[in-house]
């Protein structure tokens, strides 16, 4: 038995292609980024403090622009690394950005709800 010339094609459930999944995840990146930034600044306005040292430094030094630049830098790293992956696996890049930012936004909402 030979695997010469064989290729492995990954299929997702339903009619979702890896490209469709990646597009959806980039949309979630945008939403989670906005949610994280908005909830962070609402929390800061209410007297809470930023727990991420990198974000805290960016905010203390440059305000909203610093936070946006920090997020843009993370997206930039993801976009630079994305072509290194096979097409089927490129959705991991937006997923790796969206998951922690969405988790941060949820945690921010919870923390804000405890002081309001």
C-alpha positions, 0 to 999 in steps of 0.5 A: 500500500502506498501513500504516494500522491495521496492528499488529505482533505478536511471537511467540516460538518455541513456545507462549511468550508475552512474559508467560510469558517475563517471568515466567520471567525474574523468577524468574531475577532472584530466583535470580541475586540470591540467588546473587550475595549469597550468593557475595559474602558467602562470598567476603568471609568467605574474605578476598576483597574486593568489586570493585564500588565501590557494593556495597563501600560499601553492604556496608562501611556497612550489611552484608547490609542494605546489599547487599539495599537496593542490589539492591532499589533496582535492582529498583525502578528496573526496576519503575518503568521497566517500564510505559514499554515495550510489553508485548512488550518488558517482558522486557528489564527482568528480563533486564537485572537477571538477566544481570549478577547471574548473571555476578557470581555465576558470577565469584564462584564461580570466584574462590572456587574459586581460594582454597578 
